[in-house]
Amino acid sequence: MRPRIRRTTWPRPALVLTHTPDPACLDCRGEGGHNRDYGDYDTGEYAGTEWEPCHCWDETRRWTLLPLPRTPQWPRTHSDPWGDEPPF
């Protein structure tokens, strides 16, 4: 196992300890898997790409170390809606 600390944003921001692919693997050369193109059975046309993970890497092995606070999506200003001006 090759543990690394990574930052993730889904399902919430956190620091996680995760398993990484083996750079000395002869099958994937440290990329963690292969893209496999496939075609339609009837026409033979290109239909998409699938990701096949390598045996040297398990992408489900991860442990949350520290949840991080969410950052606001817009600047929030808290101003007094009435202000300090006289009403007349």
Sequence and secondary structure as in RCSB ss.txt:
>XXXX:A:sequence
MRPRIRRTTWPRPALVLTHTPDPACLDCRGEGGHNRDYGDYDTGEYAGTEWEPCHCWDETRRWTLLPLPRTPQWP
RTHSDPWGDEPPF
>XXXX:A:secstr
  EEEEEE SSS EEEEEE   TT TTTTTSSEEEEEEE TTT  EEEEEEEE TT  TT EEEEEE     SS 
     SS SS   
